Amino acid sequence: MNTYWLLSAAIVAEVIATSALKASEGFSKPGPAAVVVIGYAISFYLLAMVLKSLPVGITYAIWSGAGIVLVTLIGWLVYKQTLDLPAMLGIGLIMAGVLVINLFSQASGH
């Protein structure tokens, strides 16, 4: 399977797990808590598979950067968390960094 598909799946699993972490209310709700544990297990397994092909620094930058942006979007849409201008600018810079790595870096395996 394509390494970037695995990385995308790892990101999705991590975003689901992190979103469920909020819903678990400190692991007091078993359903969301189970989603957290399973989601992170899947994410780390897939991340380990990706690291067979891509450098750890590049992989982690993409995984964490995309995860931050997506979790922030879910926080805004689902949990009605507000974003001020500095937060939006910072998220924009994270997105720009992930794009630069993917589009221009020779270290990303392209």
Secondary structure as GFF3:
##gff-version 3
##sequence-region A 1 110
A	DSSP	alpha_helix	3	23	.	.	.	ID=ss1
A	DSSP	alpha_helix	30	50	.	.	.	ID=ss2
A	DSSP	alpha_helix	56	77	.	.	.	ID=ss3
A	DSSP	alpha_helix	85	104	.	.	.	ID=ss4
A	DSSP	three_ten_helix	106	108	.	.	.	ID=ss5
###
